């Protein structure tokens, strides 16, 4: 299925490798102001996005701080949704900082990206993981503290983007629209990103 054309919107694939050597990805979308070129927007966005995954902020926890040491973040692939511009691949070599036993690569927390509009086309989701067993609380549920840390990190990310000329959006491929994310919530239970399994 071809990617849609959505004005001033850039699709970003955050790609890495899980403990089972299977590749994982988070797909995010960002809108740039009309004053920025795609290349200019990528120059602004890349360090902010890398910091989100690498450095804990605003009372939150970064991806690196909870990911197993056997897990890596490998690259960001930026694809402007203008129908013509080629993707830009920027390599980033991050390694998880948690030395504990890795949970199955498919186990994830779900971050829901919420816009000002209702409906499935105006909500997004990010599968946050992989994780180690240290985060698995009593009864096989995620630590409520860690759930709060993940939510805090995404709220800090929205704040870091403010005034940059680039905003996090939910892109609807069905309607070829993009809406600004106004808040992020985290489901306090484990979910599954099945594509991360080796089957």
LINKAPE-V955642 format. One line per field, one symbol per residue. phi: phi as a letter, one per 20 degrees, with the letter a starting at -180 (. if undefined). psi: psi as a letter, one per 40 degrees, with the letter a starting at -180 (. if undefined). burial: b if it has 24 or more other C-alpha atoms within 12 Angstrom, else e. A space follows every 10 residues. Layout:
# LINKAPE-V955642
phi = ???
psi = ???
burial = ???
This chain:
# LINKAPE-V955642
phi = .fffecgldc eceedbcefe mefcbddccc ddfffeffff fffffgffff fgedcfblme cfgffdfffe dcddaddecf edncfffddc fcdddgdeef fffgfffbed eeeddfdeof fdccbceerf cdffeeefmm dfgfffgfff fffffffgff fgnenccfcd eeffdlcbcf fdbcccfebf ccdffefec
psi = hiiihhhfhh hhhhiahide eiiiihhiii hiieeiiddd dddddddddd ddddhiifea hidddeiiee iihdihhhhh feedhiihhh hhgihiehei hhiidehiih hhhhaeiiid eeiiihhhai iiddehahef iihddddddd dddddddddd dheeehihih hhddefihhh hdihihhfii ahgdeeih.
burial = eeeebbbbbb bbbbbbbbbe ebbbbbbbbb bbeeeeebee bbebbbebbb bbbbbbbeeb bbbbbbbbbb bbbbbbbbbb beeeeeeeeb eeebbbbbee ebbbbbbbbb bbbbbeeeee ebbbbbbbbb bbbebbeeee ebbeebbbbb bbbbbbbbbb beebbbbbbb bbeeeebbbb bbbbbbbbbb bebeebeee
